[in-house]
Amino acid sequence: MSYSIVYSSRTGNTALLAQTIREALPAGDCLYFGAPDARALEADTIYVGFWTDNGTCDETISSFLQSVTGQKVFLFGTAGFGGAPAYFAQILQRVQQNLKDANVVGSYMCQGKMPEAVRSRYLAMEESPRRTAMLENFEQALSHPDAQDLARLKEAVAR
Ligand SMILES: Cc1cc2nc3c(=O)[nH]c(=O)nc-3n(C[C@H](O)[C@H](O)[C@H](O)COP(=O)(O)O)c2cc1C
């Protein structure tokens, strides 16, 4: 069974997940690994990775998903806010809406660290419970994706 791994990653979190999937699958069956590209469409299964951009995937991934014509798709992604599984489910649902023939065979999401500029932006805000929660989330995100996130990803891919 051939596969492709297509992903978008600005700061490396999603790239780490993509690399982990690559290492978990047989190298000989890999047709394509990299940024969204029509060549990836020739595989039986496409692993599509995204970073969360305002609650969904970025434009390069949404247009790629719109070009999928029935291949099996495994969605994986990272998001800065990681506290609630329902939040990940909501993002995955939005990302999946880009598929015309939804044939999603699996999905996985975990938290991903954010740049220092984000913390500075939070610090500049007036003190409030929301600001405190965002700063706590920022701290929590700093270690992710961690070894456990990657182990869980491998399990989801093997399922
Ligand atoms: C412009 C921008 C928008 C973002 N929007 C969200 C968001 O809506 N929800 C969220 O949880 N994280 C959001 N993030 C955080 C990133 O999705 C998160 O840090 C992700 O792990 C980055 O992945 P990458 O390292 O592969 O680029 C945003 C980051 C940027 C730069």
The ligand as an SDF file (V2000), in Angstrom:
LIG
                    3D

 31 33  0  0  0  0  0  0  0  0999 V2000
   -1.1910   32.9050   12.9650 C   0  0  0  0  0  0  0  0  0  0  0  0
   -1.3500   31.7950   13.9740 C   0  0  0  0  0  0  0  0  0  0  0  0
   -2.6350   31.3850   14.3300 C   0  0  0  0  0  0  0  0  0  0  0  0
   -2.8120   30.3800   15.2750 C   0  0  0  0  0  0  0  0  0  0  0  0
   -4.0810   29.9980   15.6090 N   0  0  0  0  0  0  0  0  0  0  0  0
   -4.2700   29.0380   16.5460 C   0  0  0  0  0  0  0  0  0  0  0  0
   -5.5850   28.6480   16.9330 C   0  0  0  0  0  0  0  0  0  0  0  0
   -6.6000   29.1460   16.4450 O   0  0  0  0  0  0  0  0  0  0  0  0
   -5.7060   27.6790   17.8770 N   0  0  0  0  0  0  0  0  0  0  0  0
   -4.6370   27.0780   18.4560 C   0  0  0  0  0  0  0  0  0  0  0  0
   -4.8300   26.2030   19.3140 O   0  0  0  0  0  0  0  0  0  0  0  0
   -3.3630   27.4160   18.1050 N   0  0  0  0  0  0  0  0  0  0  0  0
   -3.1690   28.3690   17.1740 C   0  0  0  0  0  0  0  0  0  0  0  0
   -1.8770   28.7040   16.7990 N   0  0  0  0  0  0  0  0  0  0  0  0
   -0.7400   27.9670   17.3820 C   0  0  0  0  0  0  0  0  0  0  0  0
   -0.1540   26.9180   16.4180 C   0  0  0  0  0  0  0  0  0  0  0  0
   -1.1820   26.2010   15.7550 O   0  0  0  0  0  0  0  0  0  0  0  0
    0.7040   25.8910   17.1800 C   0  0  0  0  0  0  0  0  0  0  0  0
    1.7520   26.5260   17.8670 O   0  0  0  0  0  0  0  0  0  0  0  0
    1.2470   24.8170   16.2340 C   0  0  0  0  0  0  0  0  0  0  0  0
    1.7860   23.7510   16.9870 O   0  0  0  0  0  0  0  0  0  0  0  0
    2.3140   25.3360   15.2850 C   0  0  0  0  0  0  0  0  0  0  0  0
    2.7300   24.2730   14.4740 O   0  0  0  0  0  0  0  0  0  0  0  0
    4.0480   24.3140   13.5580 P   0  0  0  0  0  0  0  0  0  0  0  0
    5.2280   24.3730   14.5100 O   0  0  0  0  0  0  0  0  0  0  0  0
    3.9900   23.0410   12.8040 O   0  0  0  0  0  0  0  0  0  0  0  0
    3.9590   25.5360   12.7020 O   0  0  0  0  0  0  0  0  0  0  0  0
   -1.6740   29.7420   15.8740 C   0  0  0  0  0  0  0  0  0  0  0  0
   -0.3890   30.1470   15.5060 C   0  0  0  0  0  0  0  0  0  0  0  0
   -0.2110   31.1590   14.5700 C   0  0  0  0  0  0  0  0  0  0  0  0
    1.1940   31.5670   14.1970 C   0  0  0  0  0  0  0  0  0  0  0  0
  1  2  1  0
  2  3  1  0
  2 30  2  0
  3  4  2  0
  4  5  1  0
  4 28  1  0
  5  6  2  0
  6  7  1  0
  6 13  1  0
  7  8  2  0
  7  9  1  0
  9 10  1  0
 10 11  2  0
 10 12  1  0
 12 13  2  0
 13 14  1  0
 14 15  1  0
 14 28  1  0
 15 16  1  0
 16 17  1  0
 16 18  1  0
 18 19  1  0
 18 20  1  0
 20 21  1  0
 20 22  1  0
 22 23  1  0
 23 24  1  0
 24 25  2  0
 24 26  1  0
 24 27  1  0
 28 29  2  0
 29 30  1  0
 30 31  1  0
M  END
$$$$
